[in-house]
Amino acid sequence: MELKDRDNLSDDIAFDPPIRMTDDDRYIHVNIDLPKVTEEQIRIDLEKTLFTLSVSDDEKTLRKAIRIPQEARLFKKKFSDGVLEIILEKPVP
């Protein structure tokens, strides 16, 4: 497969990894299964109510957007055994 437009890859390639989210009073726990991915290939971005996961290699970039509560901030990130664990802290009322 020849890739010409790197900016549109997320539209062309399906990327829907298994995601488990749990929510408690203070934190949102997001666990994403990413087998065969290294930590160096992972990028996360938070913007208002959108958490975007990008996984890149030499040929392509895959993106997955996940809605989150407004003003949640990254508290902790851990990648182990093919599972990315993200903990987001909710704003204190």
N, C-alpha and C positions, 0 to 999 in steps of 0.2 A: 504494500500500500504506500503510495507516494503522498506525503503531506506537504501542502503548499502554504496554507494560511494558518499559522500557529495560533492566531488570536481567536479563531473560530473552532478550535478543536473541541471545546466543551459542548458545542452544538452537534458535532459530528460523531462523537464517541460516547456511548452510554456509560455512565459511571454512577453506580448506585450501591455502594458498599453497605453491608448490614450495620445499622445504627441502633443503639439502645440508649434511651435517655431516661434518667430519673431526676426527680425534682424534690428537694426538701425545702425547709423554710429559708435557708441561707444560700444553698448551692444548687447548681444544675450539673449533673454528671452525664457526660456524653462519652460513650464507648463505641469506637468504630473499628470494625474488622478490616485490616489491610494486609492480608497475607502476601508474601513475596515483595513487600515494599520495605525500603530502608528509611531510617529516620531522616537522612539527608535529602530524600525525595519529597518530604512533606513540608507544606507551608500552610499556615492558618492565618486568616484575617478576620478581624471583628470590626463591624461597622454598624452602629446603632442596633438594629434588630436582625442583623444577618451575620452568620458565621459561615465563612467560606473555607473549605478544605481543598487544597490543590496538591496533586501528586504528579511529579514531573520525572521524566527520564530524558535521554538524549534525543528522542524522536517526538515525544508528545507530552502534553499537559492535560490532565483530567481534573475537572472541578465539580464540586458538590456544594450547593448552598443549603443552609439549614437555618430556619427562623428561630430566634431566641427572644426572650423578654428584653424590652428596652433597657439600656444602660447596664446590662450584665457585663462584667469584665473578666478577662482571663485571670484565673487564680493559680492554676497548675496545669502543666502538660507533661504527660509521661507516655513513652512508647516502649512496649515490651512484648516480645513473642507475637508480633503481627497485630497487636491491638493498640490503638491510639486512645488514650484516656485523657479527656479534657475536663477540667473542673472550672466552671464559670461561677463567679460570685455575684449574687443579686444585690442591687442597691439596698442599703438599709433605710427603712421607712422613717 
